[in-house]
Amino acid sequence: MPHVPDLPPHLLGLDPALGRHIIDLHIWAVRQGLRGAAVEALFDGFCQHLVVIGVPLWRGFVGMRTLHPQWGGYGYTWRRDLNAISQDRFERGSGTNPDWQVSPFNYLINQSQLPDASGVASLRRHLVGPAAQLDFPVLKGLAAAGATDYFAQFLRFGAEGDPSRGSGSAYSFATDRPDGFADNDLILLRGVLPVVSLAIMAQAGHVIARSLLEAYLGGDAGRRVHAGAVERGTVETIQAVLWYADIRGFTTIADAAPGPVLVELLDAVFETLTAALRPRDGQVLKFLGDGMLAIFPSSHATRDETCRRALDSAIEAMASLTALNQARHAAGKPIATVDLALHIGEVLYGNVGAVDRLDFTVIGPAVNEVARIEALCEPLGRSLLVSAEFAEAMSEQHRLEPLGRHELRGVRQAREIYGLVLGSAP
């Protein structure tokens, strides 16, 4: 830690050594925040600093809410006996979990939101001896594991009246020292947790922004925008496999199904399609009502390998959709038939739109062509079609069969279209 000159006790109002520790940790936390330290590394370093300066820390935890479609929050637990930190992610909606309802953190968050609250709430519980107070189930587990004292604090982010009042950093610290935490230990924790929270909030905001961009724009596009690719008209030419899927007869389905049922069906279909893309580096660019556009960039792979991954994804998606429809039909739920087309070509990839509303997408003739190929699925009685360019790029052409030349709306010349050889799926 950096050296801080001795300060007169009457200026600090504290024991000089304790005051120096608090100042040292403030400086350390600010530097960690400025350099953008990851929350995991920051909290691990904080717990280790506490042990070095004599705080008898046995277990430390920090948790916070986040903005993510799947995850409602995440937490980190540090343990002295393992000299390690572990991460947990909490699924969205876990706030209704019975264990959460009777947790110290739920109590503290509610306390921090009272009209006369400052946004900071804390509690301490002795876990052994005559003063033991095990009024939360988690405390009984900690006491059984050897903990003797427990301190928890919640620091709210945002001003009073802010809709994010429930967000913030929640901390808990436990010791196994027989006589528990000393008064100076708790003074130090109360003194440094606000600045540690600011450092965490800076990094958490960075992570939230990246996660939201990836969730709404796609993995690769989101990372590019987060890295600074935000200027309108900035595009690059890439070679990519284009994947276009669409639900057949969706208007008829929409007319017959209530809104919530329709949304549930779309979510199930899109998740099934996307699940086949994830392990093969397919990038979902957008959902278009009842359609879906994805790409497989070929910059780091051969055209043959990229096409093979795309075709395998499509075959897996179609098999999974069949299983999904069977399960939904058995449950009396509406089902959906999906048509899918694959094409390969050169596209422009980047920012397009108005000065105040941009889209990070792909444009070019190949994008229009893949949508026109998909429209041939129903007339040809196939659920999966590929272009001649896609077929020619594959070494495993035995998996595909020609279906003749066909007119594509808006395209000058008829194109050769291929389908999957029946029975060729792995």
Phi, psi and omega per residue, in radians:
M1 nan 2.623 3.096
P2 -1.195 2.574 -3.132
H3 -1.336 2.352 3.077
V4 -2.046 2.230 -3.121
P5 -1.016 2.632 3.091
D6 -1.072 2.401 3.101
L7 -2.027 2.528 -3.139
P8 -1.025 2.387 -3.122
P9 -0.975 -0.567 -3.088
H10 -1.234 -0.328 3.084
L11 -1.434 -0.617 -3.139
L12 -1.472 -0.547 -3.050
G13 1.215 0.289 -3.070
L14 -2.399 2.925 2.958
D15 -0.999 2.285 -3.061
P16 -0.949 -0.720 -3.138
A17 -1.134 -0.728 3.112
L18 -1.118 -0.727 3.115
G19 -1.063 -0.711 3.115
R20 -1.131 -0.715 3.123
H21 -1.078 -0.724 -3.140
I22 -1.128 -0.775 3.137
I23 -1.126 -0.760 3.123
D24 -1.027 -0.763 -3.117
L25 -1.228 -0.567 3.039
H26 -1.066 -0.843 -3.124
I27 -1.082 -0.777 3.140
W28 -1.064 -0.809 -3.099
A29 -1.132 -0.704 3.116
V30 -1.086 -0.759 3.130
R31 -1.115 -0.692 3.101
Q32 -1.098 -0.728 3.114
G33 -1.127 -0.725 -3.121
L34 -1.166 -0.578 -3.125
R35 -1.512 -0.013 3.080
G36 1.279 0.623 3.135
A37 -1.062 2.441 3.084
A38 -1.101 2.593 -3.094
V39 -1.004 -0.733 -3.130
E40 -1.034 -0.829 -3.134
A41 -1.196 -0.660 -3.117
L42 -1.125 -0.829 -3.105
F43 -1.232 -0.625 3.068
D44 -1.060 -0.791 3.117
G45 -1.127 -0.658 3.131
F46 -1.106 -0.811 3.139
C47 -1.106 -0.693 3.116
Q48 -1.151 -0.662 3.070
H49 -1.076 -0.719 3.136
L50 -1.049 -0.759 -3.139
V51 -1.125 -0.729 -3.104
V52 -1.078 -0.656 -3.106
I53 -1.549 0.106 2.977
G54 1.823 0.048 3.062
V55 -1.280 2.181 -3.047
P56 -1.364 1.050 -3.045
L57 -1.358 2.255 3.073
W58 -1.852 -0.655 -3.107
R59 -2.594 2.372 3.078
G60 -2.290 2.593 -3.141
F61 -2.496 2.464 2.964
V62 -2.353 2.398 3.108
G63 -2.461 2.709 -3.129
M64 -2.737 2.715 3.055
R65 -1.386 2.794 3.088
T66 -2.498 2.938 3.070
L67 -1.829 1.810 -3.140
H68 -2.714 2.449 -3.106
P69 -1.034 -0.565 -3.075
Q70 -1.756 -0.682 -3.024
W71 -1.854 2.267 3.118
G72 -1.568 -0.312 -3.132
G73 -3.074 3.025 3.099
Y74 -2.578 2.763 -3.107
G75 -2.533 2.838 -3.141
Y76 -2.323 2.297 3.135
T77 -2.038 2.210 3.107
W78 -1.904 2.385 3.104
R79 -2.270 2.289 -3.100
R80 -1.171 -0.676 -3.074
D81 -1.164 -0.457 3.111
L82 -1.701 -0.261 -3.021
N83 0.833 0.820 -3.067
A84 -2.622 2.843 3.131
I85 -2.211 2.442 -3.138
S86 -2.130 2.647 -3.106
Q87 -1.901 2.494 3.021
D88 -2.229 2.521 3.020
R89 -2.079 2.425 -3.069
F90 -1.935 2.182 -3.097
E91 -1.144 2.594 3.102
R92 -1.046 2.383 -3.106
G93 1.651 -0.072 -3.125
S94 -1.224 -0.158 3.104
G95 -1.135 -0.291 3.096
T96 -1.606 -0.012 3.113
N97 -1.081 2.328 -3.132
P98 -0.979 -0.623 3.126
D99 -1.109 -0.655 3.120
W100 -1.183 -0.675 -3.088
Q101 -1.065 -0.504 -3.121
V102 -1.895 0.453 -3.120
S103 -1.660 2.706 3.060
P104 -1.031 -0.612 -3.093
F105 -1.179 -0.726 3.091
N106 -1.065 -0.703 3.089
Y107 -1.082 -0.796 -3.097
L108 -1.159 -0.710 3.124
I109 -1.074 -0.754 3.112
N110 -1.113 -0.683 3.111
Q111 -1.128 -0.649 -3.094
S112 -1.221 -0.285 -3.089
Q113 -1.747 0.060 3.084
L114 -1.129 2.634 -3.061
P115 -0.926 -0.623 -3.091
D116 -1.708 0.222 -3.102
A117 -1.416 2.668 3.132
S118 -1.613 -0.043 -3.054
G119 1.661 -0.054 3.103
V120 -2.135 2.253 3.108
A121 -2.389 2.479 -3.114
S122 -2.528 2.834 3.044
L123 -2.636 2.666 3.069
R124 -2.260 2.453 3.115
R125 -2.379 2.162 2.937
H126 -1.290 2.360 -3.051
L127 -1.820 -0.181 3.115
V128 -2.399 2.851 3.060
G129 1.481 -3.084 -3.088
P130 -1.062 -0.493 -3.091
A131 -1.597 0.140 -3.092
A132 -1.070 2.381 3.140
Q133 -2.389 1.678 -3.080
L134 -1.790 1.127 -3.031
D135 -1.579 0.040 3.015
F136 -2.180 2.401 -3.087
P137 -0.943 -0.658 -3.098
V138 -1.100 -0.497 -3.134
L139 -1.183 -0.602 3.107
K140 -1.114 -0.688 3.105
G141 -1.162 -0.702 3.110
L142 -1.140 -0.738 3.126
A143 -1.102 -0.707 3.123
A144 -1.140 -0.475 -3.135
A145 -1.482 -0.083 3.084
G146 1.992 -0.008 3.127
A147 -1.281 2.567 -3.111
T148 -2.027 -0.360 -3.064
D149 -2.614 2.606 -3.039
Y150 -2.481 2.352 3.086
F151 -2.344 2.319 3.137
A152 -2.347 2.577 3.132
Q153 -2.586 2.486 3.059
F154 -2.115 2.272 3.097
L155 -2.068 2.035 -3.059
R156 -1.408 2.488 3.013
F157 -1.687 2.520 3.068
G158 1.656 2.717 -3.106
A159 -1.418 2.874 3.097
E160 -1.054 2.368 -3.089
G161 1.589 -0.204 3.107
D162 -1.221 2.384 3.135
P163 -1.113 -0.248 3.135
S164 -1.645 0.375 -3.062
R165 -0.995 -0.495 -3.141
G166 -1.377 -0.076 -3.127
S167 -1.647 2.685 -3.125
G168 2.817 -2.893 3.121
S169 -1.939 2.282 3.098
A170 -1.974 2.257 -3.091
Y171 -2.146 2.601 2.911
S172 -2.485 2.526 3.140
F173 -2.366 2.391 3.122
A174 -2.285 2.581 3.092
T175 -2.199 2.715 3.043
D176 -1.942 0.173 3.075
R177 -1.148 2.333 -3.040
P178 -0.889 -0.714 -3.117
D179 -1.676 0.221 3.020
G180 1.309 -2.873 3.107
F181 -1.266 2.526 2.994
A182 -1.455 2.825 3.135
D183 -1.003 -0.701 -3.124
N184 -1.140 -0.534 3.090
D185 -1.064 -0.765 -3.111
L186 -1.290 -0.611 3.064
I187 -1.063 -0.746 3.138
L188 -1.112 -0.816 -3.127
L189 -1.057 -0.805 3.126
R190 -1.088 -0.545 -3.082
G191 -1.363 -0.489 -3.040
V192 -1.871 -0.324 -3.096
L193 -1.073 -0.616 3.096
P194 -1.025 -0.763 -3.103
V195 -1.303 -0.576 3.027
V196 -1.080 -0.681 3.123
S197 -1.120 -0.676 3.099
L198 -1.094 -0.730 3.112
A199 -1.123 -0.723 3.115
I200 -1.150 -0.727 -3.107
M201 -1.097 -0.650 3.125
A202 -1.063 -0.803 3.141
Q203 -1.273 -0.638 3.134
A204 -1.094 -0.684 3.091
G205 -1.085 -0.660 3.098
H206 -1.115 -0.793 -3.129
V207 -1.159 -0.721 3.135
I208 -1.078 -0.782 3.139
A209 -1.059 -0.773 3.138
R210 -1.134 -0.759 -3.118
S211 -1.109 -0.736 -3.140
L212 -1.150 -0.726 3.133
L213 -1.115 -0.717 3.128
E214 -1.181 -0.633 -3.129
A215 -1.212 -0.647 -3.051
Y216 -1.672 -0.419 -3.130
L217 -1.896 -0.307 -3.013
G218 1.850 2.756 -3.042
G219 -1.003 -1.005 -3.074
D220 -1.192 -0.811 -3.138
A221 -1.091 -0.732 3.133
G222 -1.082 -0.745 3.123
R223 -1.134 -0.661 3.135
R224 -1.149 -0.772 3.133
V225 -1.130 -0.743 -3.131
H226 -1.129 -0.503 3.132
A227 -1.435 -0.062 3.055
G228 2.070 0.054 3.131
A229 -1.422 1.365 -3.021
V230 -2.157 -0.024 -3.065
E231 -1.388 2.232 -3.116
R232 -1.071 2.399 3.126
G233 1.504 -0.079 3.118
T234 -1.457 1.925 -3.117
V235 -2.363 2.840 3.017
E236 -2.317 2.669 3.125
T237 -1.556 2.183 3.130
I238 -2.306 2.746 2.974
Q239 -1.661 2.276 -3.099
A240 -2.658 2.669 2.928
V241 -1.512 2.287 3.135
L242 -1.795 2.301 -3.136
W243 -2.039 2.110 3.126
Y244 -2.246 2.127 -3.133
A245 -2.146 2.594 -3.101
D246 -2.628 2.485 3.117
I247 -1.415 2.202 -3.123
R248 -1.309 2.326 3.084
G249 1.148 0.612 -3.041
F250 -1.159 -0.601 -3.130
T251 -1.040 -0.724 3.107
T252 -1.111 -0.731 3.104
I253 -1.096 -0.770 -3.096
A254 -1.132 -0.609 3.129
D255 -1.193 -0.497 -3.039
A256 -1.677 -0.323 -3.025
A257 -1.899 2.410 3.025
P258 -1.067 2.757 -3.087
G259 -0.913 -0.937 -3.130
P260 -1.049 -0.634 3.116
V261 -1.165 -0.677 3.132
L262 -1.131 -0.769 3.127
V263 -1.113 -0.714 3.125
E264 -1.091 -0.681 3.096
L265 -1.125 -0.806 3.122
L266 -1.049 -0.766 3.131
D267 -1.050 -0.750 -3.125
A268 -1.134 -0.745 -3.135
V269 -1.169 -0.835 -3.096
F270 -1.148 -0.637 3.087
E271 -1.143 -0.690 3.125
T272 -1.118 -0.752 3.114
L273 -1.146 -0.804 -3.079
T274 -1.164 -0.603 3.141
A275 -1.041 -0.543 3.115
A276 -1.330 -0.365 -3.129
L277 -1.469 -0.638 -2.969
R278 -0.926 -0.894 -3.077
P279 -1.266 -0.114 -3.079
R280 -2.048 0.320 3.057
D281 1.123 0.459 2.982
G282 -1.339 2.443 -3.069
Q283 -1.989 2.020 3.056
V284 -1.298 2.095 3.114
L285 -1.537 -0.701 -3.110
K286 -2.920 2.713 2.967
F287 -1.828 2.210 -3.025
L288 -1.942 1.316 -3.077
G289 1.183 -1.767 3.092
D290 -1.837 0.232 3.138
G291 -2.046 3.008 -3.074
M292 -2.624 2.275 3.106
L293 -2.024 2.221 3.110
A294 -2.383 2.830 3.119
I295 -2.350 2.704 2.985
F296 -2.131 1.618 3.115
P297 -1.074 2.485 -3.096
S298 -1.903 0.351 -3.076
S299 -1.165 -0.519 -3.097
H300 -1.920 0.290 -3.133
A301 -2.648 2.863 3.077
T302 -1.275 2.787 3.110
R303 -1.049 -0.676 -3.136
D304 -1.087 -0.811 -3.130
E305 -1.125 -0.726 3.136
T306 -1.096 -0.766 3.124
C307 -1.143 -0.661 3.134
R308 -1.114 -0.758 3.113
R309 -1.093 -0.714 -3.138
A310 -1.149 -0.737 -3.133
L311 -1.176 -0.725 3.096
D312 -1.074 -0.682 3.095
S313 -1.092 -0.761 -3.116
A314 -1.131 -0.742 3.132
I315 -1.104 -0.777 3.119
E316 -1.107 -0.727 -3.132
A317 -1.075 -0.754 -3.126
M318 -1.151 -0.692 3.102
A319 -1.141 -0.708 3.137
S320 -1.177 -0.630 3.104
L321 -1.153 -0.646 3.081
T322 -1.065 -0.804 3.116
A323 -1.116 -0.693 3.130
L324 -1.091 -0.788 -3.125
N325 -1.132 -0.641 3.101
Q326 -1.108 -0.761 3.141
A327 -1.173 -0.695 3.140
R328 -1.194 -0.700 3.132
H329 -1.091 -0.738 3.134
A330 -1.118 -0.507 -3.137
A331 -1.571 0.043 3.140
G332 1.319 0.396 -3.139
K333 -1.748 2.704 3.088
P334 -1.135 2.595 -3.141
I335 -2.063 2.956 -3.096
A336 -2.465 2.377 2.997
T337 -1.670 2.265 -3.086
V338 -1.963 2.308 3.007
D339 -1.796 2.489 -3.022
L340 -2.443 2.425 3.112
A341 -2.265 2.558 3.102
L342 -2.185 2.425 -3.118
H343 -2.601 2.710 3.081
I344 -2.244 2.463 -3.130
G345 -3.118 -3.076 -3.138
E346 -1.643 2.273 -3.123
V347 -2.356 2.781 2.994
L348 -1.615 2.263 -3.009
Y349 -2.170 2.009 3.140
G350 2.848 -2.712 -3.014
N351 -1.528 2.182 3.099
V352 -2.417 2.434 3.066
G353 2.601 -2.758 3.126
A354 -1.536 2.940 -3.067
V355 -1.090 -0.513 -3.099
D356 -1.986 0.174 3.106
R357 -2.676 1.788 -3.049
L358 -1.910 2.797 3.027
D359 -2.300 2.319 3.063
F360 -1.699 1.853 -2.921
T361 -2.589 -3.005 3.049
V362 -2.036 2.488 3.086
I363 -2.380 2.771 3.126
G364 2.401 2.908 -3.124
P365 -0.964 -0.615 -3.092
A366 -1.095 -0.561 3.136
V367 -1.169 -0.755 3.110
N368 -1.152 -0.665 -3.087
E369 -1.156 -0.692 -3.119
V370 -1.147 -0.585 3.093
A371 -1.200 -0.636 3.121
R372 -1.224 -0.605 3.102
I373 -1.147 -0.724 3.120
E374 -1.025 -0.623 -3.118
A375 -1.150 -0.261 3.119
L376 -1.482 -0.160 -3.054
C377 -1.016 -0.871 -3.089
E378 -1.144 -0.828 3.116
P379 -1.045 -0.583 -3.114
L380 -1.569 -0.038 3.111
G381 1.205 0.520 3.137
R382 -2.167 2.649 3.056
S383 -1.746 -0.194 -3.133
L384 -2.419 2.126 3.094
L385 -2.245 2.640 3.082
V386 -2.344 2.759 -3.124
S387 -1.420 2.893 3.075
A388 -1.118 -0.658 3.120
E389 -1.062 -0.706 3.111
F390 -1.141 -0.800 -3.120
A391 -1.093 -0.706 -3.113
E392 -1.196 -0.469 -3.114
A393 -1.372 -0.214 -3.081
M394 -1.646 2.441 3.032
S395 -1.415 -0.444 -3.123
E396 -1.596 1.016 -3.086
Q397 -1.218 -0.248 3.102
H398 -1.155 -0.243 3.124
R399 -1.438 -0.162 -3.079
L400 -2.121 2.655 3.094
E401 -2.320 2.487 -3.136
P402 -1.248 2.482 3.127
L403 -2.054 0.268 3.101
G404 1.639 3.088 3.129
R405 -1.638 2.447 -3.062
H406 -2.455 2.567 3.084
E407 -1.311 2.382 3.037
L408 -1.954 2.207 -3.101
R409 -0.997 2.224 3.121
G410 1.483 -0.027 3.138
V411 -1.935 2.312 -2.988
R412 -1.063 -0.903 -3.011
Q413 -1.841 2.592 3.050
A414 -1.113 2.583 -3.083
R415 -2.100 2.555 3.050
E416 -1.292 2.292 -3.121
I417 -2.070 2.493 -3.119
Y418 -2.108 2.661 3.038
G419 -2.214 2.936 3.126
L420 -1.301 2.303 3.060
V421 -1.088 2.176 -3.087
L422 -1.069 2.273 -3.123
G423 1.533 0.041 -3.099
S424 -1.580 -0.091 -3.128
A425 -1.149 2.476 3.130
P426 -1.144 nan nan
